[in-house]
Amino acid sequence: MTKTDTGGPESVPPTPSHTVGPFYGYALPFRGGEEIAPLAHPGTITVHGHVLDGEGGPLPDAFVELWGPAPDGTVAQADGSMRRDPATGGQLGRNGVEFTGWGRIPTDAGGHWYARTLRPGARGRSAPYLSVCVFARGLLVHLFTRIYLPGDGTALAADPLLSRVGERRDTLIARDEGNDTYRFDIRLQGEGETVFLEFQ
């Protein structure tokens, strides 16, 4: 058997499996991903922001996934975006009535994203938060972070994660813009980089 020398890693061209994007933009986003809570649902909030690179420039081809419990701290059990028609197998998506707790939102040409959801309830010792996963070009692995909402200073002060990140805690707390709207920009690196979490 003859062994063929393929050279070292420097001579092997990259393949799509080496990066998170931009190929995910073709199949992963779905219509209505930002509608985590229906428009008429009581207690709806809007969370929005930009995904920014190390120089502060917007990323137009990123997307953000959000997970959050209901206001009472329970995890939603609605089928959400994965709901399918039992007869045809076609995708029906959200039913427009139930809170699903999860959404996937692509950024627009200016790197902006937004989601309509419910204010998360507390679970365990942590202050209420939304879990976030970020996909973007150039990332070998998607990034995890959290969005804490301002308001309950006592809960934020006692949160174990916020206590550990010190001066960078502000990168995890959204800014209240009034009218139940919160701004949360995600900076991937550089000055003001968002705190990202590693799970083992």
C-alpha positions, 0 to 999 in steps of 0.5 A: 500500500502506497502512502500519499503525503498530503503535506502539513497543516499549512498546505491543507486548505480550510473546509467549511467545517473549520468555521461557524460561518458564513454557511449557517446563514443559509439553513439555520435562521427561520421566519419569526425567530425573534418572536419568542413571546406573542405580540399581545402577550402581557408582560412582553419586553424587547431586547435588542443590540448589535453584534460588534467585532474587535474594532467596534464594527457591526457584523451583518452575518451573525446570529444570536440565540436566546433562551429564557424562563417564564416570569415565574422561573419555569422553562417553557414546554411549547414546541415553538419553531420546531412545530410541524404539521402531523399530516404533511411534515411541513414546518408550521413554526410558532403558533403565535399564542404560547411563550416558547422561551427560545429564539434564533435571530440573525443580525441585519446589514447593520449588525442589529438584532432584536427579540420580543420575549418575557421578563425572565424569572429567577432560578436558583441563586442567580439573578434573572437572566437570558442565556445567549449563544452567538454565532459569527464568521471567524468563530471556530466555536459559538460563544455563550454569555448572559443578559441580565436586566437592570432593576433589582440591584439586590439580586444583581449584587448577590448573583454568583457570576456577576460577583466573579467578573468584577469590573466587567460585570457591566458587559452582562447587564442590559441598558434600560431604554424605557417602555420595556425595551433593553439594549444589549450590545455583544462585543466579540473582542477588544475594549469592552469585550462581553464576558463569555462563558465556558462550559466543561 
